[in-house]
Amino acid sequence: MGYRRAGEALPGGAARPQTKPFIIEGKPSGEPKLDTAKPSIWGRFDDDIAQAMENQRDKDHAAATGGDDHA
């Protein structure tokens, strides 16, 4: 039979038994989580403008309907 060199297959295609456990390590991805909201570069400025536009629209609607809420 003799000695075998490293990496040489065993007869019959049999593999050597595994001596070390097979471990898969999960690495964190560089992509942000979907549920995390990215803050605006404008800070609250865009929220303030949206609120001001909504207030102006309400005033314009009230002026157009005579001040009542029945359109």
N, C-alpha and C positions, 0 to 999 in steps of 0.2 A: 504494500500500500504506500508507504513512504510519507514524507512531509509535503504539505501543500503550501503554495505561496499565498500571500495575503490577497484577497479578492478572487481567488480561484474558486469556481463553483464546485459543489459537492456532487458526487455521482447521482444520477437520477433526477437532477434539478432540485434536490432538497436544499432548503436554506438553513443557515445556522439559526439556532434559537436567539431571540432578541435578548440582549443583556441589559440594555438601558431602556427606561420607559420613554415612550413617544409623547412629547409634550408640545402642544401648540400654544403659543403665547399671543394673546390679543393685544394689539397696539392701538392706542387711541388715534383716530383719524384727525386730520387737520381741519376738517369741515365743521362748522358750528352746528349745534343742534337746531332742529327746525322750530321748536317751541320757544327758543330764545329770540326775543324781539331785539333787533339791532337799533340802538338809539339813533335818532336823526342827527346829522351834522349841524342842523340848525337849532338843536335843542328844543325848547318849547315854542320857539318862534312860529313854526308852521301850525302848531295847535292853536296859538293865539290868533293867527290870521284866519284860520277856519272858523273859530268862534265868532270873530268880528264879522266875517262874511255872513254867517248864519243870523246874527243879530240884525245886520243891515237888511237882509232879505225879509226878516219878520217885520221890520219897520216899514219897508216898502209895501209889503202885502197889506199891512194895517192901513196905510195911507190910501192904497188903491181901493180898498173895500169900505172905506169910511170909518175905520176904527173897530168894526165888529169882526168877530171870528167866523161869520157865516159867509162863505164865498159862493 
